Amino acid sequence: TGGTITTSGGYKYHKFTSSASGASGFVPNKSGSVQYLVVGGGAGGGGSHGGGGGAGGYQTATLSVTASQYTVTVGGGGAQTATNGVGATGGSSTLTTTTSIGGGGGGFETQGGASGASGGGGGGKTYGAGAGTAGQGNSGGAGAGPSAIYGGGGGGGAAAAGGSATGNVGGNGGNGSTWLNGTTYAGGGGGASYVGQAPGVGGNGGGGNGGKYMNSSTVFGTEGGQNTGGGGGAYRNVTTHAGAAGGSGIVIIRYAV
């Protein structure tokens, strides 16, 4: 018992979209072997001329279980920043000894991206991108540079690093990885652009798109997909120049039936 249970292709899946423990956690009725996916929360995107948020950690393996209660922790996505700044880090997800940490927030303007499971993209006026964590994700993409250029780098994803910005064009988020259920998780957020140039596109697996600033035709960045671990896109709010929030994580367990 535990989570939302479905059966497909000869396997039973237990999907947890929020934390659960005790009798509400994962409770096998006997000993056996299961496969699992643990995805951390995606980070928020950076603000003005910012980088995309890094995806949450992506880890999958096989686990031997007994007839007992297993606590499941699902990390939340990094919140939308209150004001122009570096995106908030995502929360960690855990199953037994496996912990997938949250993504690193996207940088903004003159601040680099933060490190995490996957790193946040660098801000538009700095090259600095956040580093990823081995076995969980990849680094973010670089911002355009220290001169008067404003493209932000893309956030890293589970399968690929974030794309670097080119001039005023934002970098794309790194793609996520596809699990055994055929769904892709942990894509990085897209970086912001400037003066009407194209913002970065979010990576496959829930990465949010970056925004662009151009007077009357401003486009706002979008949030990372819920329960995908996707990073948020940069530049979400015209008043505070905040970045978009990251998507929450997920834990899935499957076994043959």
Secondary structure, 3 states (H helix, E strand, C coil): CCCEEEEECCEEEEEECCCECHHHCECCCCCEEEEEEEECCCCCCCCCCCCCCCCCCEEEEEEEECCCCECEECCCCCCCCCCCCCCCCCCCEEECCEEECCCCCCCCCCCCCCCCCCCCCCCCCCCCCCCCCCCCCCCCCCCCCCCCCCCCCCCCCCCCCCCCCECCECCCCCCCEECCCCCEECCCCCCCEECCCCCCCCCCCCCCCCCEECHHHCECCCCCCCCCCCCCCCCCCCCCCCCCCCCCCEEEEEEEC
